[in-house]
Protein backbone atom coordinates (compact mmCIF):
# COMPACT_ATOMS: atom_id res chain seq x y z
CA UNK A 1 0.00 0.00 0.00
CA UNK A 2 2.75 2.39 1.01
CA UNK A 3 4.63 1.38 -2.08
CA UNK A 4 1.60 2.23 -4.26
CA UNK A 5 1.23 5.63 -2.63
CA UNK A 6 4.89 6.37 -3.12
CA UNK A 7 4.72 5.30 -6.75
CA UNK A 8 1.67 7.46 -7.34
CA UNK A 9 3.34 10.42 -5.62
CA UNK A 10 6.43 9.96 -7.75
CA UNK A 11 4.32 9.84 -10.90
CA UNK A 12 2.41 12.97 -9.89
CA UNK A 13 5.67 14.76 -9.14
CA UNK A 14 6.98 13.74 -12.55
CA UNK A 15 3.87 14.99 -14.35
CA UNK A 16 3.85 18.19 -12.33
CA UNK A 17 7.46 18.76 -13.20
CA UNK A 18 6.77 18.25 -16.87
CA UNK A 19 3.82 20.63 -16.75
CA UNK A 20 5.82 23.20 -14.85
CA UNK A 21 8.59 22.96 -17.36
CA UNK A 22 6.26 23.51 -20.32
CA UNK A 23 4.41 26.38 -18.68
CA UNK A 24 7.53 27.95 -17.25
CA UNK A 25 9.11 28.27 -20.67
CA UNK A 26 7.01 31.28 -21.70
CA UNK A 27 8.45 33.22 -18.76
CA UNK A 28 11.97 31.90 -18.94
CA UNK A 29 14.77 34.43 -18.77
CA UNK A 30 15.89 33.44 -22.24
CA UNK A 31 12.43 34.04 -23.73
CA UNK A 32 11.93 37.32 -21.88
CA UNK A 33 15.27 38.48 -23.19
CA UNK A 34 14.35 37.51 -26.74
CA UNK A 35 11.22 39.68 -26.52
CA UNK A 36 13.41 42.70 -25.94
CA UNK A 37 15.07 42.20 -29.30
CA UNK A 38 11.80 42.21 -31.23
CA UNK A 39 10.62 45.35 -33.04
CA UNK A 40 7.54 47.37 -32.18
CA UNK A 41 4.98 46.42 -34.80
CA UNK A 42 1.97 47.03 -32.58
CA UNK A 43 -1.15 48.91 -33.57
CA UNK A 44 -3.16 48.73 -36.77
CA UNK A 45 -1.76 49.00 -40.26
CA UNK A 46 -3.37 50.05 -43.54
CA UNK A 47 -1.79 49.56 -46.94
CA UNK A 48 -0.94 52.80 -48.72
CA UNK A 49 -1.82 51.79 -52.27
CA UNK A 50 -5.54 52.07 -51.61
CA UNK A 51 -5.77 55.79 -50.99
CA UNK A 52 -5.89 56.81 -54.63
CA UNK A 53 -9.56 55.88 -54.86
CA UNK A 54 -12.49 58.15 -54.33
CA UNK A 55 -13.52 55.98 -51.43
CA UNK A 56 -15.96 54.16 -53.58
CA UNK A 57 -16.27 50.91 -55.43
CA UNK A 58 -13.98 52.29 -58.04
CA UNK A 59 -10.85 50.65 -59.24
CA UNK A 60 -7.48 51.25 -57.68
CA UNK A 61 -5.06 51.66 -60.57
CA UNK A 62 -2.06 51.79 -58.26
CA UNK A 63 -2.68 48.46 -56.57
CA UNK A 64 0.59 46.57 -56.94
CA UNK A 65 -1.01 43.17 -57.45
CA UNK A 66 -2.81 44.53 -60.50
CA UNK A 67 0.50 45.67 -61.86
CA UNK A 68 2.74 44.52 -64.64
CA UNK A 69 2.79 40.88 -63.68
CA UNK A 70 5.41 39.03 -65.74
CA UNK A 71 3.10 36.17 -66.67
CA UNK A 72 3.95 33.82 -69.45
CA UNK A 73 1.44 33.97 -72.34
CA UNK A 74 -0.76 31.15 -71.02
CA UNK A 75 -1.16 32.69 -67.57
CA UNK A 76 -1.56 36.18 -68.98
CA UNK A 77 -4.45 34.98 -71.12
CA UNK A 78 -6.11 33.43 -68.09
CA UNK A 79 -5.53 36.55 -66.04
CA UNK A 80 -7.10 38.76 -68.69
CA UNK A 81 -10.06 36.39 -68.94
CA UNK A 82 -10.71 36.61 -65.20
CA UNK A 83 -10.41 40.37 -65.27
CA UNK A 84 -12.94 40.43 -68.08
CA UNK A 85 -15.32 38.32 -66.00
CA UNK A 86 -14.93 40.73 -63.15
CA UNK A 87 -16.08 43.48 -65.46
CA UNK A 88 -18.85 41.67 -67.26
CA UNK A 89 -20.23 38.88 -65.07
CA UNK A 90 -21.84 38.55 -61.66
CA UNK A 91 -19.09 37.00 -59.56
CA UNK A 92 -18.19 37.26 -55.93
CA UNK A 93 -15.56 35.89 -53.56
CA UNK A 94 -15.37 36.25 -49.83
CA UNK A 95 -11.97 34.82 -49.03
CA UNK A 96 -8.96 37.07 -49.13
CA UNK A 97 -5.91 34.88 -49.30
CA UNK A 98 -2.17 35.32 -49.51
CA UNK A 99 -0.55 37.26 -51.12
CA UNK A 100 -3.59 39.45 -51.89
CA UNK A 101 -4.20 39.97 -48.19
CA UNK A 102 -0.96 41.92 -47.97
CA UNK A 103 -2.55 44.57 -50.16
CA UNK A 104 -6.14 44.29 -49.05
CA UNK A 105 -8.13 47.37 -48.04
CA UNK A 106 -8.63 45.78 -44.63
CA UNK A 107 -6.48 46.94 -41.73
CA UNK A 108 -4.35 44.34 -40.02
CA UNK A 109 -2.41 43.83 -36.84
CA UNK A 110 0.82 41.97 -36.13
CA UNK A 111 1.65 40.15 -32.94
CA UNK A 112 5.37 39.56 -32.79
CA UNK A 113 6.43 36.71 -30.53
CA UNK A 114 9.82 35.03 -30.35
CA UNK A 115 8.39 31.84 -31.86
CA UNK A 116 6.15 33.34 -34.53
CA UNK A 117 4.67 36.50 -35.93
CA UNK A 118 0.90 36.41 -36.23
CA UNK A 119 -0.87 38.48 -38.86
CA UNK A 120 -4.58 39.12 -38.41
CA UNK A 121 -6.59 41.17 -40.90
CA UNK A 122 -9.98 42.74 -40.40
CA UNK A 123 -11.57 40.31 -42.84
CA UNK A 124 -10.45 37.40 -40.70
CA UNK A 125 -7.48 36.37 -42.81
CA UNK A 126 -4.57 35.24 -40.69
CA UNK A 127 -0.99 34.16 -41.27
CA UNK A 128 1.45 32.43 -38.97
CA UNK A 129 5.09 33.10 -39.72
CA UNK A 130 7.11 30.66 -37.66
CA UNK A 131 10.44 31.91 -36.32
CA UNK A 132 11.12 29.01 -33.98
CA UNK A 133 13.63 27.43 -36.29
CA UNK A 134 11.32 24.90 -37.88
CA UNK A 135 11.52 23.97 -41.54
CA UNK A 136 8.69 23.67 -44.03
CA UNK A 137 6.87 20.35 -43.76
CA UNK A 138 8.03 17.64 -46.16
CA UNK A 139 6.17 17.54 -49.45
CA UNK A 140 3.87 14.72 -48.41
CA UNK A 141 2.83 16.67 -45.32
CA UNK A 142 2.58 20.05 -46.96
CA UNK A 143 -1.10 20.21 -47.66
CA UNK A 144 -1.53 23.44 -49.62
CA UNK A 145 -3.70 26.17 -48.13
CA UNK A 146 -4.87 29.57 -49.30
CA UNK A 147 -2.10 31.18 -47.27
CA UNK A 148 0.66 28.61 -47.72
CA UNK A 149 3.20 27.73 -45.06
CA UNK A 150 5.48 30.50 -43.81
CA UNK A 151 8.73 30.32 -41.90
CA UNK A 152 10.91 33.28 -41.03
CA UNK A 153 14.05 34.50 -39.38
CA UNK A 154 15.15 37.81 -37.99
CA UNK A 155 17.95 39.77 -39.61
CA UNK A 156 18.21 42.58 -37.10
CA UNK A 157 14.73 44.11 -37.13
CA UNK A 158 13.86 42.74 -40.57
CA UNK A 159 11.66 39.67 -40.71
CA UNK A 160 12.73 37.50 -43.62
CA UNK A 161 9.89 35.21 -44.64
CA UNK A 162 9.72 32.21 -46.94
CA UNK A 163 6.31 30.91 -47.99
CA UNK A 164 5.46 27.82 -50.04
CA UNK A 165 2.49 25.46 -50.21
CA UNK A 166 -0.08 27.93 -51.41
CA UNK A 167 -2.95 26.43 -53.37
CA UNK A 168 -2.86 26.81 -57.12
CA UNK A 169 -5.40 28.70 -59.10
CA UNK A 170 -6.83 32.18 -59.04
CA UNK A 171 -6.47 34.31 -56.01
CA UNK A 172 -9.94 34.40 -54.60
CA UNK A 173 -9.87 38.08 -53.94
CA UNK A 174 -11.06 39.17 -57.33
CA UNK A 175 -8.86 40.79 -59.88
CA UNK A 176 -5.55 40.22 -58.18
CA UNK A 177 -2.77 38.01 -59.43
CA UNK A 178 -2.95 34.22 -59.52
CA UNK A 179 -0.04 31.85 -59.07
CA UNK A 180 0.64 28.15 -59.33
CA UNK A 181 1.21 25.81 -56.41
CA UNK A 182 4.91 25.95 -57.27
CA UNK A 183 5.13 29.61 -56.30
CA UNK A 184 7.61 30.64 -53.63
CA UNK A 185 7.16 33.95 -51.86
CA UNK A 186 10.12 35.65 -50.23
CA UNK A 187 9.39 38.65 -48.08
CA UNK A 188 11.47 41.18 -46.17
CA UNK A 189 9.26 42.99 -43.68
CA UNK A 190 10.66 45.92 -41.72
CA UNK A 191 9.89 49.31 -40.29
CA UNK A 192 10.98 52.19 -42.48
CA UNK A 193 9.78 54.92 -40.16
CA UNK A 194 8.11 55.37 -36.81
CA UNK A 195 4.72 54.53 -38.25
CA UNK A 196 5.73 53.00 -41.57
CA UNK A 197 6.09 49.35 -42.42
CA UNK A 198 7.34 47.84 -45.65
CA UNK A 199 7.01 44.40 -47.19
CA UNK A 200 9.29 43.70 -50.13
CA UNK A 201 7.94 40.55 -51.72
CA UNK A 202 9.60 38.53 -54.46
CA UNK A 203 7.44 35.92 -56.13
CA UNK A 204 9.17 33.12 -57.96
CA UNK A 205 6.77 30.94 -59.90
CA UNK A 206 8.40 28.97 -62.74
CA UNK A 207 4.98 27.76 -63.90
CA UNK A 208 3.26 31.14 -64.21
CA UNK A 209 5.97 33.79 -64.47
CA UNK A 210 8.71 34.45 -66.95
CA UNK A 211 10.99 35.65 -64.16
CA UNK A 212 10.77 36.41 -60.42
CA UNK A 213 8.62 39.41 -59.69
CA UNK A 214 9.29 41.85 -56.86
CA UNK A 215 6.61 44.12 -55.45
CA UNK A 216 6.90 46.45 -52.49
CA UNK A 217 3.94 47.15 -50.23
CA UNK A 218 3.90 50.09 -47.84
CA UNK A 219 1.74 50.44 -44.74
CA UNK A 220 0.85 53.27 -42.40
CA UNK A 221 0.13 52.71 -38.74
CA UNK A 222 -3.25 54.26 -38.19
CA UNK A 223 -4.84 55.75 -35.11
CA UNK A 224 -8.18 56.08 -36.88
CA UNK A 225 -9.32 52.75 -35.49
CA UNK A 226 -8.89 51.13 -32.10
CA UNK A 227 -10.05 47.63 -33.03
CA UNK A 228 -10.61 45.32 -35.95
CA UNK A 229 -14.24 44.80 -36.85
CA UNK A 230 -14.59 41.26 -38.14
CA UNK A 231 -17.32 40.34 -40.55
CA UNK A 232 -18.84 37.24 -41.98
CA UNK A 233 -19.09 37.88 -45.67
CA UNK A 234 -21.96 35.48 -46.35
CA UNK A 235 -24.11 37.18 -43.75
CA UNK A 236 -22.89 40.75 -43.62
CA UNK A 237 -22.53 41.43 -47.31
CA UNK A 238 -25.64 42.91 -48.89
CA UNK A 239 -24.46 41.99 -52.34
CA UNK A 240 -25.99 38.57 -52.97
CA UNK A 241 -27.44 36.36 -55.70
CA UNK A 242 -31.03 35.50 -56.50
CA UNK A 243 -32.11 31.94 -57.32
CA UNK A 244 -31.12 32.48 -60.95
CA UNK A 245 -27.61 33.52 -60.07
CA UNK A 246 -28.23 37.19 -60.76
CA UNK A 247 -26.46 39.59 -58.44
CA UNK A 248 -28.79 41.66 -56.29
CA UNK A 249 -28.73 44.11 -53.41
CA UNK A 250 -30.35 42.69 -50.30
CA UNK A 251 -32.57 45.05 -48.30
CA UNK A 252 -30.94 46.84 -45.37
CA UNK A 253 -31.09 44.95 -42.06
CA UNK A 254 -33.58 47.42 -40.65
CA UNK B 1 -17.22 76.12 -60.83
CA UNK B 2 -15.41 74.48 -57.98
CA UNK B 3 -18.16 71.91 -57.57
CA UNK B 4 -18.32 71.34 -61.28
CA UNK B 5 -14.60 70.68 -61.39
CA UNK B 6 -14.85 68.25 -58.54
CA UNK B 7 -17.71 66.51 -60.27
CA UNK B 8 -15.84 66.24 -63.55
CA UNK B 9 -12.81 64.84 -61.72
CA UNK B 10 -14.94 62.29 -59.93
CA UNK B 11 -16.56 61.15 -63.14
CA UNK B 12 -13.23 60.99 -64.93
CA UNK B 13 -11.76 58.92 -62.14
CA UNK B 14 -14.77 56.67 -62.20
CA UNK B 15 -14.69 56.21 -65.93
CA UNK B 16 -11.02 55.36 -65.94
CA UNK B 17 -11.40 53.08 -63.00
CA UNK B 18 -14.17 50.98 -64.36
CA UNK B 19 -12.21 50.13 -67.45
CA UNK B 20 -9.53 48.25 -65.59
CA UNK B 21 -11.39 46.11 -63.12
CA UNK B 22 -11.56 46.49 -59.38
CA UNK B 23 -10.00 45.61 -56.09
CA UNK B 24 -13.02 44.06 -54.56
CA UNK B 25 -14.69 40.88 -53.53
CA UNK B 26 -17.46 41.13 -56.09
CA UNK B 27 -17.83 42.25 -59.67
CA UNK B 28 -19.67 45.38 -60.71
CA UNK B 29 -21.47 44.07 -63.75
CA UNK B 30 -24.78 44.76 -62.02
CA UNK B 31 -24.07 48.49 -62.08
CA UNK B 32 -24.42 50.63 -65.20
CA UNK B 33 -20.95 52.03 -65.41
CA UNK B 34 -21.80 54.23 -68.33
CA UNK B 35 -24.51 56.07 -66.47
CA UNK B 36 -24.33 58.40 -63.49
CA UNK B 37 -27.38 59.38 -61.47
CA UNK B 38 -27.51 62.14 -58.88
CA UNK B 39 -29.63 61.50 -55.82
CA UNK B 40 -30.72 64.62 -53.95
CA UNK B 41 -32.20 63.43 -50.71
CA UNK B 42 -31.92 62.77 -47.03
CA UNK B 43 -29.75 60.22 -45.31
CA UNK B 44 -31.85 57.60 -43.57
CA UNK B 45 -28.90 55.54 -42.46
CA UNK B 46 -25.14 55.49 -42.89
CA UNK B 47 -24.02 51.98 -42.01
CA UNK B 48 -20.27 51.85 -41.37
CA UNK B 49 -19.76 48.13 -41.84
CA UNK B 50 -17.57 45.54 -43.46
CA UNK B 51 -17.25 44.38 -46.15
CA UNK B 52 -18.94 47.52 -47.48
CA UNK B 53 -20.31 50.70 -46.05
CA UNK B 54 -23.88 51.44 -47.11
CA UNK B 55 -25.69 54.71 -47.46
CA UNK B 56 -29.49 54.67 -47.39
CA UNK B 57 -30.90 57.80 -48.97
CA UNK B 58 -34.55 58.83 -49.11
CA UNK B 59 -35.27 60.64 -52.37
CA UNK B 60 -38.51 62.39 -53.46
CA UNK B 61 -40.14 60.72 -56.45
CA UNK B 62 -42.40 61.96 -59.23
CA UNK B 63 -45.50 60.55 -57.55
CA UNK B 64 -45.12 62.88 -54.61
CA UNK B 65 -43.73 60.21 -52.34
CA UNK B 66 -40.22 59.05 -51.60
CA UNK B 67 -38.00 56.19 -52.65
CA UNK B 68 -35.22 54.72 -50.59
CA UNK B 69 -31.97 54.12 -52.44
CA UNK B 70 -29.18 51.78 -51.30
CA UNK B 71 -25.74 53.07 -52.17
CA UNK B 72 -22.80 50.74 -51.82
CA UNK B 73 -19.53 52.34 -50.83
CA UNK B 74 -16.07 50.93 -50.15
CA UNK B 75 -14.95 49.16 -47.01
CA UNK B 76 -14.49 51.32 -43.90
CA UNK B 77 -10.74 51.08 -44.30
CA UNK B 78 -10.84 52.31 -47.89
CA UNK B 79 -13.07 55.15 -46.78
CA UNK B 80 -10.79 56.05 -43.88
CA UNK B 81 -8.00 56.36 -46.38
CA UNK B 82 -10.08 58.93 -48.19
CA UNK B 83 -11.06 61.15 -45.34
CA UNK B 84 -14.31 59.48 -44.41
CA UNK B 85 -15.15 58.37 -40.90
CA UNK B 86 -18.15 56.75 -39.28
CA UNK B 87 -19.32 60.28 -38.42
CA UNK B 88 -18.87 61.99 -41.78
CA UNK B 89 -22.61 61.89 -42.33
CA UNK B 90 -25.54 60.92 -40.18
CA UNK B 91 -29.23 60.21 -40.46
CA UNK B 92 -31.17 63.34 -41.39
CA UNK B 93 -28.36 65.01 -43.34
CA UNK B 94 -29.24 66.45 -46.74
CA UNK B 95 -26.91 65.08 -49.37
CA UNK B 96 -26.34 64.98 -53.09
CA UNK B 97 -24.96 61.58 -54.04
CA UNK B 98 -23.71 60.49 -57.42
CA UNK B 99 -23.98 56.80 -58.21
CA UNK B 100 -23.72 54.31 -61.02
CA UNK B 101 -27.24 52.83 -60.86
CA UNK B 102 -28.18 49.17 -60.82
CA UNK B 103 -28.99 48.10 -64.39
CA UNK B 104 -32.31 46.41 -63.63
CA UNK B 105 -33.90 49.49 -62.11
CA UNK B 106 -33.46 48.50 -58.48
CA UNK B 107 -33.19 51.62 -56.34
CA UNK B 108 -29.50 51.29 -55.68
CA UNK B 109 -26.08 51.82 -57.08
CA UNK B 110 -22.36 52.04 -56.65
CA UNK B 111 -21.08 55.16 -54.98
CA UNK B 112 -19.15 57.73 -57.00
CA UNK B 113 -19.07 60.89 -54.88
CA UNK B 114 -21.18 62.94 -52.50
CA UNK B 115 -21.70 66.51 -51.40
CA UNK B 116 -23.32 67.92 -48.31
CA UNK B 117 -26.10 70.52 -48.24
CA UNK B 118 -23.54 73.33 -48.60
CA UNK B 119 -22.02 71.80 -51.70
CA UNK B 120 -18.89 70.59 -49.97
CA UNK B 121 -17.48 67.35 -51.22
CA UNK B 122 -17.58 64.67 -48.55
CA UNK B 123 -14.47 62.65 -47.89
CA UNK B 124 -12.30 63.55 -50.78
CA UNK B 125 -8.73 62.64 -50.12
CA UNK B 126 -6.37 61.05 -47.73
Interface residues (C-beta under 8 A of the other chain):
Chain A: X46 X50 X51 X53 X54 X55 X56 X57 X58 X59 X60 X61 X63 X66 X83 X85 X86 X87 X88 X89 X90 X91 X92 X93 X94 X96 X105 X106 X107 X122 X123 X173 X174 X175 X176 X222 X224 X225 X229 X230 X231 X233 X236 X237 X238 X239 X246 X247 X248 X249 X251 X252 X253 X254
Chain B: X10 X13 X14 X16 X17 X18 X19 X20 X21 X22 X23 X24 X25 X26 X27 X28 X29 X30 X31 X45 X47 X49 X50 X51 X52 X54 X56 X70 X72 X73 X74 X75 X76 X77 X78 X79 X80 X81 X82 X83 X84 X85 X102 X104 X106 X108 X110 X111 X112 X113 X123 X124 X126
